[in-house]
């Protein structure tokens, strides 16, 4: 197919002028307005879009590629999603067999839930925790506490909280500068992000108070920001996000 000339010849539309004007063809299609260099009369230039190139069609030599086949995983054992999901709130879960389907549902019960992917028939199970119950900060709880580090695609890691101060932050190469619980591979977390104070009484039990220290990025407790210098009483089941790292506060039984 012959390529269009890079130079376009236009004739002035003024009856008293009628000069031939040569201009460079615009690179993009569209409607353009030019001025005659002699009389200043407006000249219209319309550049149509280029026709798509059509190569030779050989239906017997170049058959269309077959559609992608999605395997049927109905007989495969369920795969587990280790995200943090809460009863009564919409959970967004990707199919554990990586077929591209994303599932949305409100967990109907605490504990284990399971759904079947309508695309590949594979089953994905996930855990849903109960709603956080607000308690009086002056009340004590009967159980010890621990932090569960939620890691997608890896086994979760647990950190038992001891009585007194428990500082959590980013891992530091200087051992003297490390927090009590130092997390690797998250540069968005501050070196000393939060301090969880555990108060223990022989009769009452335990109370857990989270204090935000010098967090560069917002600390999220149940997805609500808590700023530096602020404190909040923790309840079992609470979600804690430091930088890009997510913990869940649970009973240590």
C-alpha positions in Angstrom: 0.0 0.0 0.0 1.4 3.4 -1.1 2.2 5.7 1.8 0.6 9.2 2.0 2.8 12.1 0.9 4.3 14.1 3.8 3.4 17.4 2.0 -0.2 18.4 1.5 -1.3 21.0 -1.1 -4.3 23.2 -0.1 -6.0 26.0 -2.1 -7.1 29.2 -0.4 -10.9 29.3 -0.2 -11.0 33.1 -0.7 -12.3 33.7 -4.2 -10.1 36.8 -4.5 -7.0 34.8 -3.6 -7.1 31.1 -4.5 -3.4 30.7 -3.7 -1.9 27.1 -3.5 -0.5 26.6 0.0 1.9 23.7 0.8 2.0 22.4 4.4 3.5 19.4 6.2 0.9 16.7 6.9 0.0 16.4 10.6 1.1 13.2 12.3 -2.3 12.7 14.0 -5.7 12.5 12.4 -8.2 15.3 13.0 -9.5 18.6 11.7 -7.1 21.5 11.5 -7.5 25.2 10.7 -4.7 27.0 8.8 -4.3 30.7 7.6 -3.4 31.7 4.1 -0.1 33.5 4.2 -1.4 36.1 1.6 -4.9 37.1 2.7 -5.2 35.4 6.1 -8.3 33.4 5.0 -9.0 30.3 7.1 -8.2 27.0 5.3 -9.6 23.7 6.5 -7.5 20.5 6.6 -9.0 17.1 7.5 -6.6 14.2 8.2 -8.5 10.9 8.3 -7.3 8.0 10.5 -5.0 5.5 8.9 -6.7 2.3 7.7 -5.5 -0.7 9.7 -3.0 -2.9 7.9 -4.4 -6.1 6.7 -2.1 -9.0 6.0 -2.8 -12.0 3.9 -5.4 -14.3 5.4 -4.7 -18.0 5.1 -7.4 -19.8 7.0 -5.8 -23.2 6.3 -2.3 -22.1 7.1 -2.9 -19.8 10.1 -5.8 -21.2 12.2 -6.8 -19.2 15.3 -5.2 -20.2 18.5 -7.3 -22.5 20.7 -9.0 -20.9 23.8 -7.1 -21.2 27.0 -8.2 -24.2 28.9 -8.8 -23.7 32.6 -8.3 -27.0 34.6 -11.1 -28.5 36.6 -9.8 -28.6 40.2 -12.9 -30.1 41.8 -11.0 -33.2 42.9 -8.1 -31.2 44.3 -7.8 -30.7 48.1 -8.8 -27.2 49.3 -6.1 -24.6 49.4 -5.8 -22.1 52.3 -5.9 -18.3 52.2 -4.2 -16.8 55.3 -5.6 -13.3 55.0 -7.2 -11.4 57.9 -11.0 -11.5 57.6 -13.7 -10.5 60.0 -17.3 -11.7 60.7 -19.9 -9.3 59.3 -17.4 -7.6 56.9 -16.9 -8.3 53.2 -14.0 -10.6 52.5 -12.1 -10.3 49.2 -10.3 -13.6 48.4 -8.4 -14.7 45.3 -8.9 -18.3 44.2 -6.2 -20.4 45.8 -5.6 -22.2 42.5 -4.6 -18.9 40.8 -7.1 -19.1 38.0 -7.7 -15.3 38.3 -11.2 -15.4 40.0 -11.7 -13.1 42.9 -14.4 -14.0 45.4 -16.4 -11.5 47.5 -18.6 -12.6 50.4 -19.5 -11.7 54.0 -18.3 -14.6 56.2 -21.3 -16.4 57.7 -19.5 -17.8 60.7 -16.3 -17.4 62.7 -13.6 -19.9 62.2 -13.2 -21.8 58.9 -15.1 -20.8 55.8 -14.9 -22.3 52.3 -16.0 -21.3 48.8 -15.9 -23.1 45.5 -14.5 -21.2 42.5 -17.1 -21.0 39.7 -14.3 -20.8 37.2 -12.0 -23.8 38.0 -14.2 -25.5 40.7 -11.3 -25.4 43.1 -12.1 -24.9 46.8 -10.4 -22.2 48.9 -10.8 -22.1 52.7 -10.1 -19.1 55.0 -10.5 -18.2 58.6 -12.8 -15.4 59.9 -12.4 -13.9 63.3 -15.3 -12.6 65.4 -16.2 -9.0 65.8 -14.0 -7.0 68.2 -15.8 -6.5 71.5 -15.0 -3.2 73.2 -14.2 -3.6 76.8 -13.6 -1.2 79.7 -9.8 -0.4 79.7 -9.9 -0.9 83.5 -11.0 -4.5 83.1 -8.5 -7.4 83.0 -8.6 -10.5 80.9 -8.0 -14.1 82.0 -5.6 -15.1 79.3 -2.1 -14.1 78.2 -1.7 -12.5 74.8 0.3 -13.0 71.6 0.8 -11.4 68.3 0.4 -13.4 65.1 2.3 -12.2 62.1 0.2 -12.8 59.0 2.3 -13.7 56.0 0.6 -14.4 52.7 1.9 -17.6 51.1 4.0 -18.5 54.3 3.2 -19.9 57.7 2.1 -17.3 60.2 4.6 -16.5 63.0 3.7 -16.1 66.6 5.2 -13.8 69.2 4.3 -14.2 72.9 3.9 -11.0 74.9 5.6 -11.0 78.2 4.7 -8.9 81.3 5.9 -5.3 81.1 7.0 -3.6 77.9 7.0 -5.2 74.4 8.4 -2.9 71.8 7.7 -3.8 68.1 9.5 -2.4 65.1 11.8 -2.8 62.1 14.8 -5.1 62.3 18.1 -3.1 62.8 21.6 -4.4 61.9 22.8 -3.0 65.3 21.7 -5.5 67.9 21.6 -2.8 70.5 19.0 -0.8 68.5 16.6 -3.7 67.9 13.1 -3.8 69.3 11.9 -6.7 71.5 10.0 -8.0 68.4 12.1 -7.0 65.3 10.5 -7.6 61.9 12.6 -8.0 58.8 11.9 -7.1 55.2 9.6 -4.1 55.8 11.4 -0.8 55.4 8.1 1.1 55.7 8.0 0.1 59.4 9.7 2.4 62.0 12.6 0.9 64.0 10.6 1.4 67.3 7.0 1.6 66.2 4.7 0.6 69.1 5.0 -0.6 72.7 2.5 -3.0 74.1 2.4 -2.8 77.9 1.2 -6.0 79.6 0.0 -5.5 83.2 -0.6 -8.7 85.2 -2.4 -9.1 88.5 -2.6 -12.5 90.3 -6.4 -12.2 90.9 -7.6 -10.1 87.9 -5.5 -11.4 85.0 -4.0 -9.3 82.2 -4.5 -5.9 80.6 -2.9 -4.9 77.3 -2.2 -1.3 76.4 -0.8 -0.3 73.0 1.2 2.9 72.9 2.3 4.4 69.5 6.0 5.6 69.7 7.6 7.2 66.6 5.8 5.6 63.7 6.7 7.1 60.4 3.6 5.6 58.7 0.2 5.5 60.4 -0.4 2.6 62.8 -3.8 1.0 62.0 -5.8 -0.7 64.8 -8.8 -2.5 63.1 -8.0 -0.3 60.1 -8.4 3.0 62.2 -5.3 5.2 62.4 -3.7 5.8 65.8 -1.1 8.5 65.9 2.2 8.9 67.9 1.7 9.5 71.6 -1.8 7.9 71.5 -2.7 4.8 73.4 -5.5 2.2 73.0 -6.6 -0.9 75.0 -6.3 -4.1 73.0 -8.9 -6.8 72.7 -8.4 -10.3 71.5 -9.0 -10.5 67.7 -7.8 -6.9 67.0 -5.9 -6.2 63.8 -2.6 -4.2 64.0 -0.9 -2.9 60.9 2.6 -1.4 61.1 3.9 -0.2 57.7 3.0 -3.1 55.3 3.1 -5.7 58.0 -0.1 -7.0 59.6 -0.6 -8.7 63.0 -3.5 -10.2 64.8 -3.7 -10.0 68.6 -5.0 -13.3 70.0 -5.3 -15.3 73.3 -2.2 -17.3 74.2 -3.7 -20.5 75.6 
